[in-house]
């Protein structure tokens, strides 16, 4: 296990669920990686674009999303997925499949949580 590594790695997280606990844990992992000096991108895809709307006392997803961004994480959301659900997104920029392709092809590691 490496901590405080001099080599910065880029972690890509594709979040495809609106499950409060899974979404909360995805952002907790992202924050931990950022704190350890890694670059992190989270791409919200499918039901994942609904995470901003999650209101759960046990798993405060919105709080972790905001902390992730404040720590320097990159947060992207699929524009087509938002449009299909008629969701508004205040936290992250509307993105495309080209942006997702960029995340998965430039990241050293990609984790999908769905």
Secondary structure, DSSP 8 states (H G I E B T S, - for coil): ---S-SS--EEEEEE----HHHHHHHHHHHHHHHHTT-EEEEEE-GGGGGGGG---SSS-HHHHHHHHHHTT-EEEEEHHHHHHHT---SSSEEE-HHHHHHHHHH-SEEEEE-
